[in-house]
Amino acid sequence: MMIQSLFMGLMEFRSIFPILLLVVLFMVKKQYNRQMLMERRLFGISITNPTRQTITSLIFGFLGGLIGSIMLVFIGVDIAVVGLHFAWPIAILLMLYNPRYMCFSYAGGIVGVASLLARGILSLYGEIELTGIALQFVTINLPGLMAVVGILHLTESVLIYLSGAKGASPMFLKHNDKVVGGFTLQRFWPVPIVALVAAAITTGEAAGGSIAMPNWWPLINSNLTAPDGYTITYIMFPIIAALGYGDLALSTHPKEKSKKTALSLFLYSVSLVGLAVLAAFYPVVTVLPVLFAPLAHEFLIVVSNNREFKGEPLFVAPKEGIMVLSVIKGSVAEKMGIQSGYVITRVNGTYVEDETHFKELLVALDTYAKFEIIDNNGSYRHVQAPLFGRRRQMGLIIIPKNPEHAVTMSTESPLENLWKKITKEKAS
């Protein structure tokens, strides 16, 4: 019954839903296009297929949307009174400073703290009369806002677990005066979610898309009062969310890193939703989920990054031969059975000195390539394949031994660079 009602609500707004979905799909594809262009600039070849990645993200996004919708309906969050219209512009401003801060954990936390401060001021100066936006800001349902933040992150944790490592993009970094290889994990999902909006209707009137729920529901009340002769009912309302995941894998494999991140984020989400429900029953503890949302999220990121950079890198240029960081799908190297982490020591019997020498040896090849490799188990063996003029499609990304070939990936935004420039000038 619940799933049927979710789709009933979705169909009621079918006129605007496709437009919003297309807009979000365009944004998602644009992000994958940027990733593809970055790969071409770094390696001269594109690893990411934006169209394929977008379709895959859409499929997983619908799955995530179903999970998020069920959670929102189960808890009973009225999306209209949680202050998302305040959180969105704050999230955009945070993104302009640094893309990684475009997250409702931070934006919701800022809105929550500001709302609590405003309520405190109002309690001291009770004679102030609030109207319009000011009244909306003070009366935000903070437990509901924190529950929405937690449910969105719970949905994201499931998507990260299922597809976080798909399309991992290789990269090089200078780490402890050495060139190391790693992977950037970037995924974006358009997530259609059916939320609830409370409405006052005439008692006995049928509301399309409304559903009957047990007496204990909702867990987080919208605190709306119906006039005489009216009843509060909840209407299904479809919205489109865009979720994103960005991570770095240096000392762990991409699949392992994404699964660890997913587990940490899941525990964070469950804890935040639990605190939000607790605050709905005991308003005095509302400050707990409001502070937990940004602080715990930042703690997870800091701990994860420290663990990744302090650990032993998996992909480091060896003293003998060259190490493979990534293999392009459908390439000659993939057909030869070469995998990420393999070390190539010889090409057609000639010892390989470095990546430049390896390229020279490839140019000199005639009709077939025979490599002596060390696989991920430390075993020496030979792999070979015919070329037929496809040397340029060998499909190998090699970790350079020369530090000058490493690329430092910067995520700083123009606004962040401008702020650093201003503060530097003031200091001088």
C-alpha positions as semicolon CSV with decimal commas, in nm:
position;residue;x (nm);y (nm);z (nm)
1;M;0,000;0,000;0,000
2;M;0,281;0,243;0,089
3;I;0,471;0,184;-0,235
4;Q;0,149;0,216;-0,436
5;S;0,074;0,550;-0,267
6;L;0,426;0,673;-0,337
7;F;0,375;0,628;-0,708
8;M;0,023;0,776;-0,688
9;G;0,174;1,093;-0,548
10;L;0,439;1,089;-0,818
11;M;0,177;1,066;-1,094
12;E;-0,023;1,359;-0,957
13;F;0,264;1,592;-1,040
14;R;0,366;1,421;-1,365
15;S;0,345;1,751;-1,556
16;I;0,644;1,911;-1,377
17;F;0,833;1,600;-1,268
18;P;0,985;1,519;-1,613
19;I;1,114;1,875;-1,648
20;L;1,285;1,868;-1,309
21;L;1,427;1,524;-1,381
22;L;1,573;1,642;-1,713
23;V;1,733;1,944;-1,541
24;V;1,899;1,724;-1,279
25;L;2,007;1,472;-1,543
26;F;2,168;1,756;-1,737
27;M;2,358;1,862;-1,423
28;V;2,472;1,505;-1,357
29;K;2,589;1,452;-1,715
30;K;2,775;1,783;-1,701
31;Q;2,969;1,663;-1,396
32;Y;3,067;1,343;-1,575
33;N;3,168;1,549;-1,880
34;R;3,404;1,749;-1,659
35;Q;3,554;1,426;-1,529
36;M;3,603;1,300;-1,886
37;L;3,774;1,625;-1,994
38;M;4,005;1,608;-1,692
39;E;4,107;1,254;-1,788
40;R;4,180;1,363;-2,143
41;R;4,396;1,647;-2,015
42;L;4,591;1,420;-1,781
43;F;4,621;1,100;-1,984
44;G;4,526;1,191;-2,339
45;I;4,239;0,944;-2,330
46;S;3,893;0,942;-2,174
47;I;3,809;0,669;-1,927
48;T;3,469;0,801;-1,822
49;N;3,175;0,756;-2,057
50;P;2,938;1,040;-1,951
51;T;2,628;0,895;-2,120
52;R;2,677;0,548;-1,977
53;Q;2,757;0,686;-1,632
54;T;2,447;0,909;-1,637
55;I;2,219;0,618;-1,731
56;T;2,373;0,403;-1,458
57;S;2,334;0,685;-1,205
58;L;1,968;0,728;-1,305
59;I;1,895;0,359;-1,245
60;F;2,059;0,361;-0,903
61;G;1,901;0,700;-0,830
62;F;1,549;0,559;-0,872
63;L;1,640;0,279;-0,629
64;G;1,772;0,534;-0,380
65;G;1,462;0,745;-0,428
66;L;1,238;0,454;-0,332
67;I;1,440;0,396;-0,014
68;G;1,440;0,766;0,078
69;S;1,066;0,799;0,007
70;I;0,975;0,506;0,231
71;M;1,187;0,652;0,513
72;L;1,033;0,999;0,479
73;V;0,680;0,857;0,482
74;F;0,756;0,621;0,770
75;I;0,884;0,903;0,991
76;G;0,620;1,147;0,866
77;V;0,826;1,455;0,784
78;D;0,630;1,751;0,646
79;I;0,870;1,878;0,380
80;A;0,701;2,218;0,368
81;V;0,797;2,326;0,722
82;V;1,155;2,201;0,757
83;G;1,323;2,508;0,605
84;L;1,480;2,353;0,297
85;H;1,425;2,684;0,115
86;F;1,672;2,835;0,363
87;A;1,920;2,545;0,349
88;W;1,946;2,542;-0,034
89;P;2,097;2,893;-0,082
90;I;2,335;2,834;0,209
91;A;2,449;2,507;0,050
92;I;2,513;2,691;-0,278
93;L;2,717;2,961;-0,101
94;L;2,922;2,693;0,073
95;M;2,981;2,526;-0,264
96;L;3,120;2,853;-0,402
97;Y;3,376;2,850;-0,122
98;N;3,460;2,481;-0,155
99;P;3,262;2,215;-0,349
100;R;3,290;1,960;-0,071
101;Y;3,083;2,182;0,160
102;M;2,777;2,163;-0,066
103;C;2,605;1,931;0,176
104;F;2,288;1,962;0,381
105;S;2,481;1,849;0,687
106;Y;2,658;2,183;0,692
107;A;2,377;2,396;0,547
108;G;2,118;2,234;0,774
109;G;2,344;2,279;1,074
110;I;2,387;2,650;0,997
111;V;2,012;2,696;0,954
112;G;1,949;2,504;1,276
113;V;2,197;2,705;1,485
114;A;2,066;3,034;1,345
115;S;1,706;2,930;1,415
116;L;1,791;2,831;1,773
117;L;1,969;3,164;1,829
118;A;1,670;3,351;1,685
119;R;1,436;3,163;1,917
120;G;1,658;3,248;2,211
121;I;1,653;3,616;2,122
122;L;1,278;3,605;2,073
123;S;1,229;3,450;2,416
124;L;1,423;3,741;2,570
125;Y;1,234;4,005;2,374
126;G;0,890;3,852;2,351
127;E;0,727;4,176;2,244
128;I;0,880;4,146;1,895
129;E;0,618;4,058;1,636
130;L;0,746;3,844;1,351
131;T;0,589;3,811;1,009
132;G;0,680;3,666;0,668
133;I;1,025;3,513;0,627
134;A;1,130;3,596;0,983
135;L;0,835;3,400;1,123
136;Q;0,909;3,106;0,891
137;F;1,271;3,103;1,001
138;V;1,190;3,095;1,373
139;T;0,918;2,831;1,332
140;I;1,126;2,587;1,127
141;N;1,062;2,228;1,232
142;L;1,423;2,154;1,326
143;P;1,371;1,786;1,413
144;G;1,210;1,747;1,070
145;L;1,499;1,926;0,898
146;M;1,757;1,708;1,072
147;A;1,554;1,396;0,985
148;V;1,554;1,496;0,616
149;V;1,932;1,549;0,629
150;G;1,975;1,208;0,791
151;I;1,747;1,030;0,542
152;L;1,922;1,187;0,242
153;H;2,259;1,071;0,378
154;L;2,119;0,726;0,452
155;T;2,005;0,705;0,091
156;E;2,347;0,823;-0,019
157;S;2,518;0,558;0,193
158;V;2,321;0,285;0,014
159;L;2,408;0,429;-0,326
160;I;2,777;0,456;-0,232
161;Y;2,779;0,094;-0,120
162;L;2,617;-0,026;-0,443
163;S;2,794;0,193;-0,699
164;G;3,043;0,427;-0,527
165;A;3,346;0,265;-0,692
166;K;3,199;0,246;-1,042
167;G;3,390;0,465;-1,284
168;A;3,680;0,535;-1,043
169;S;3,917;0,776;-1,219
170;P;4,297;0,728;-1,189
171;M;4,523;1,010;-1,074
172;F;4,881;1,082;-0,966
173;L;4,994;1,265;-0,653
174;K;5,319;1,375;-0,494
175;H;5,313;1,205;-0,156
176;N;5,614;1,210;0,080
177;D;5,845;1,310;-0,208
178;K;5,727;1,014;-0,415
179;V;5,489;0,977;-0,705
180;V;5,195;0,762;-0,602
181;G;4,889;0,654;-0,793
182;G;4,537;0,663;-0,665
183;F;4,176;0,695;-0,769
184;T;3,920;0,969;-0,735
185;L;3,574;0,833;-0,663
186;Q;3,307;1,063;-0,800
187;R;2,945;0,966;-0,839
188;F;2,632;1,174;-0,890
189;W;2,276;1,048;-0,865
190;P;1,944;1,208;-0,964
191;V;1,713;1,086;-0,689
192;P;1,335;1,122;-0,729
193;I;1,181;1,124;-0,382
194;V;0,818;1,136;-0,278
195;A;0,782;1,351;0,035
196;L;0,484;1,460;0,244
197;V;0,314;1,797;0,270
198;A;0,056;1,861;0,541
199;A;-0,270;2,022;0,429
200;A;-0,591;2,121;0,603
201;I;-0,898;1,981;0,428
202;T;-1,265;1,976;0,512
203;T;-1,342;1,686;0,742
204;G;-1,447;1,389;0,533
205;E;-1,309;1,531;0,209
206;A;-1,106;1,288;0,001
207;A;-0,753;1,401;-0,074
208;G;-0,584;1,245;-0,373
209;G;-0,263;1,070;-0,277
210;S;-0,337;1,079;0,098
211;I;-0,280;0,761;0,297
212;A;-0,407;0,625;0,628
213;M;-0,136;0,567;0,888
214;P;-0,136;0,413;1,240
215;N;-0,200;0,616;1,555
216;W;0,168;0,649;1,647
217;W;0,238;0,823;1,317
218;P;0,392;1,070;1,244
219;L;0,706;1,034;1,456
220;I;0,792;1,399;1,380
221;N;0,478;1,609;1,396
222;S;0,440;1,915;1,172
223;N;0,291;2,112;1,466
224;L;0,011;2,243;1,245
225;T;-0,333;2,313;1,392
226;A;-0,641;2,264;1,176
227;P;-0,928;2,517;1,199
228;D;-1,271;2,400;1,313
229;G;-1,427;2,172;1,056
230;Y;-1,094;2,084;0,900
231;T;-0,854;1,793;0,937
232;I;-0,478;1,778;0,885
233;T;-0,391;1,528;0,616
234;Y;-0,065;1,452;0,437
235;I;-0,039;1,473;0,059
236;M;0,225;1,293;-0,147
237;F;0,456;1,539;-0,320
238;P;0,740;1,436;-0,555
239;I;1,073;1,619;-0,546
240;I;1,405;1,565;-0,720
241;A;1,725;1,552;-0,518
242;A;2,078;1,542;-0,659
243;L;2,319;1,344;-0,442
244;G;2,693;1,337;-0,496
245;Y;2,988;1,140;-0,360
246;G;3,352;1,240;-0,380
247;D;3,639;1,046;-0,224
248;L;4,003;0,955;-0,269
249;A;4,157;0,608;-0,260
250;L;4,535;0,594;-0,207
251;S;4,603;0,326;0,051
252;T;4,287;0,122;-0,008
253;H;4,126;-0,015;-0,323
254;P;3,832;0,189;-0,457
255;K;3,575;-0,082;-0,380
256;E;3,703;-0,124;-0,025
257;K;3,713;0,253;0,029
258;S;3,359;0,307;-0,095
259;K;3,223;0,028;0,125
260;K;3,398;0,168;0,434
261;T;3,265;0,514;0,356
262;A;2,915;0,375;0,303
263;L;2,920;0,199;0,641
264;S;3,042;0,509;0,827
265;L;2,784;0,727;0,654
266;F;2,508;0,477;0,730
267;L;2,589;0,480;1,102
268;Y;2,605;0,860;1,094
269;S;2,266;0,878;0,920
270;V;2,091;0,639;1,158
271;S;2,232;0,830;1,457
272;L;2,118;1,164;1,315
273;V;1,766;1,039;1,239
274;G;1,748;0,890;1,589
275;L;1,848;1,221;1,747
276;A;1,594;1,402;1,528
277;V;1,310;1,174;1,644
278;L;1,427;1,217;2,005
279;A;1,418;1,594;1,963
280;A;1,065;1,573;1,825
281;F;0,949;1,416;2,152
282;Y;1,182;1,618;2,378
283;P;1,237;1,965;2,224
284;V;1,492;2,055;2,492
285;V;1,748;1,830;2,318
286;T;1,695;1,983;1,971
287;V;2,044;2,129;1,989
288;L;2,192;1,776;1,977
289;P;2,094;1,682;1,618
290;V;2,157;2,041;1,502
291;L;2,521;2,026;1,620
292;F;2,569;1,657;1,544
293;A;2,481;1,700;1,175
294;P;2,778;1,921;1,069
295;L;3,031;1,824;1,337
296;A;2,999;1,447;1,301
297;H;2,998;1,474;0,922
298;E;3,320;1,677;0,926
299;F;3,472;1,431;1,175
300;L;3,404;1,141;0,937
301;I;3,572;1,322;0,648
302;V;3,880;1,425;0,849
303;V;3,929;1,075;0,991
304;S;3,883;0,914;0,649
305;N;4,131;1,148;0,478
306;N;4,390;1,112;0,755
307;R;4,364;0,734;0,739
308;E;4,403;0,741;0,362
309;F;4,711;0,966;0,356
310;K;4,883;0,810;0,658
311;G;4,840;0,458;0,523
312;E;5,087;0,287;0,291
313;P;5,004;0,381;-0,071
314;L;4,908;0,083;-0,285
315;F;5,033;0,217;-0,616
316;V;5,395;0,336;-0,607
317;A;5,642;0,330;-0,896
318;P;5,868;0,024;-0,842
319;K;6,248;0,026;-0,861
320;E;6,240;-0,230;-1,141
321;G;5,993;-0,210;-1,427
322;I;5,676;-0,002;-1,431
323;M;5,351;-0,034;-1,236
324;V;5,008;-0,029;-1,399
325;L;4,762;0,202;-1,228
326;S;4,462;0,147;-1,455
327;V;4,360;-0,051;-1,764
328;I;4,116;0,093;-2,018
329;K;3,814;-0,127;-2,086
330;G;3,818;-0,298;-2,426
331;S;4,187;-0,227;-2,479
332;V;4,464;-0,465;-2,587
333;A;4,601;-0,464;-2,231
334;E;4,267;-0,578;-2,088
335;K;4,253;-0,863;-2,341
336;M;4,605;-0,961;-2,234
337;G;4,476;-0,998;-1,878
338;I;4,673;-0,710;-1,728
339;Q;4,517;-0,561;-1,415
340;S;4,567;-0,261;-1,190
341;G;4,875;-0,311;-0,969
342;Y;5,065;-0,537;-1,212
343;V;5,433;-0,458;-1,273
344;I;5,564;-0,487;-1,629
345;T;5,933;-0,581;-1,627
346;R;6,003;-0,671;-1,992
347;V;5,853;-0,605;-2,338
348;N;5,935;-0,873;-2,595
349;G;6,237;-0,971;-2,385
350;T;6,374;-0,616;-2,336
351;Y;6,400;-0,484;-1,981
352;V;6,177;-0,179;-1,912
353;E;6,355;0,114;-1,747
354;D;6,073;0,365;-1,700
355;E;5,749;0,488;-1,858
356;T;5,932;0,679;-2,134
357;H;6,134;0,372;-2,229
358;F;5,815;0,165;-2,223
359;K;5,654;0,396;-2,481
360;E;5,961;0,367;-2,702
361;L;5,945;-0,012;-2,684
362;L;5,577;-0,006;-2,782
363;V;5,655;0,202;-3,090
364;A;5,916;-0,055;-3,196
365;L;5,670;-0,346;-3,172
366;D;5,566;-0,520;-3,493
367;T;5,276;-0,764;-3,491
368;Y;5,250;-0,883;-3,131
369;A;5,331;-0,776;-2,776
370;K;5,470;-1,011;-2,512
371;F;5,509;-0,874;-2,158
372;E;5,680;-1,024;-1,859
373;I;5,475;-0,914;-1,560
374;I;5,456;-0,952;-1,182
375;D;5,093;-0,996;-1,084
376;N;4,925;-0,891;-0,760
377;N;5,023;-1,224;-0,598
378;G;5,391;-1,159;-0,667
379;S;5,414;-1,429;-0,936
380;Y;5,620;-1,382;-1,253
381;R;5,445;-1,478;-1,577
382;H;5,408;-1,383;-1,942
383;V;5,110;-1,232;-2,124
384;Q;5,083;-1,159;-2,493
385;A;4,843;-1,045;-2,765
386;P;4,851;-0,957;-3,137
387;L;4,863;-0,587;-3,220
388;F;4,769;-0,534;-3,583
389;G;4,856;-0,167;-3,562
390;R;4,673;-0,103;-3,233
391;R;4,971;0,005;-3,024
392;R;4,804;0,335;-2,945
393;Q;4,512;0,140;-2,802
394;M;4,728;-0,055;-2,557
395;G;4,514;0,108;-2,286
396;L;4,762;0,130;-1,998
397;I;4,799;0,414;-1,746
398;I;5,143;0,383;-1,590
399;I;5,261;0,537;-1,262
400;P;5,547;0,776;-1,355
401;K;5,878;0,751;-1,174
402;N;5,956;1,116;-1,244
403;P;5,793;1,347;-0,980
404;E;5,756;1,617;-1,246
405;H;5,491;1,402;-1,414
406;A;5,270;1,398;-1,107
407;V;4,957;1,612;-1,103
408;T;4,824;1,780;-0,792
409;M;4,445;1,775;-0,796
410;S;4,302;2,100;-0,664
411;T;3,941;2,129;-0,547
412;E;3,962;2,494;-0,447
413;S;3,691;2,715;-0,592
414;P;3,737;3,069;-0,731
415;L;3,575;3,213;-0,418
416;E;3,815;3,020;-0,195
417;N;4,114;3,135;-0,401
418;L;3,991;3,495;-0,383
419;W;3,952;3,473;-0,005
420;K;4,305;3,335;0,035
421;K;4,440;3,611;-0,187
422;I;4,264;3,880;0,020
423;T;4,382;3,740;0,353
424;K;4,736;3,703;0,219
425;E;4,743;4,066;0,107
426;K;4,618;4,181;0,448
427;A;4,883;3,976;0,623
428;S;5,159;4,130;0,409
